[in-house]
């Protein structure tokens, strides 16, 4: 398959970019789709118990997130997307995902079969509403996963991406794509103060 590119370079700098781009296009080849291989991981009883605790913590954290959304009047701020990745045969590591205007909270498994909770923060949400809402979520998340004496420790499982990202556009795209067998949309009721 050949690609043809007709552009006119504007300056010497653009000449270099133009020739590099043309070189990259010439080297491109059509890739044949690769089949996804399922990797089985042996999970012992301790790891399964640990993963069950992480999954319970994930559920508790997403419940807190939903409660925090109730304060908003606009439905777009009270809506979240729930993705059950384990129902998707193409997925291998992601388990569940909670996506709203403010956060993406993900439960996933490592190659070794160990469960983790990832929280990503939306930049626009912090710019519009400040960090208070996210601080409440993170405070609750760390409290839920903290290690107490005599209990199984899952503190390791919390992973927070403190670099704000563009999550709200991903959230909107998921809403536009609509519900599927593994994607559900929810809007929590507004809690009048």
PyMOL commands that set and color helices and strands:
alter all, ss='L'
color gray80, all
select helices_A, chain A and resi 12-27+45-69+75-78+85-87+123-129+132-145+155-157+168-177
alter helices_A, ss='H'
color red, helices_A
select strands_A, chain A and resi 79-84+94-100+103-109+115-122+158-165+183-187
alter strands_A, ss='S'
color yellow, strands_A
deselect
rebuild
show_as cartoon
